[in-house]
Amino acid sequence: MADNIAEKENIYIKRVSLKYRNLNDKPDSYEEEKLIFFEKLKEDNKLNPDSEVFEKTDNSYRYMKPIIANKSCLQCHGTKSEV
């Protein structure tokens, strides 16, 4: 789905994680900083589906929003300790 949107809109979409399984999901330094921010929100019980970060640079936009996994997600995508 993300690939279709990216192609149609001529944008780059990437999924990243601090606990990545695939090297393609390894965050760059900006992404890592924002993922840590989301982890802090989670620890403080402030993370919600509307949590997001957005930044405009000279030639691009950076947007991140957490994917909040629930129990049904973990049946296919691994245990909570792995995600």
Buried (B, 14 or more C-beta within 10 A) or exposed (E): EEEEEEEEEEEEEEEBBEEEEEEEBEBEEBBEEBBEBBEEBBEEEEBEEEBEBEEEEEEEEEEBEBEEEEEEEBEEEEEEEEE
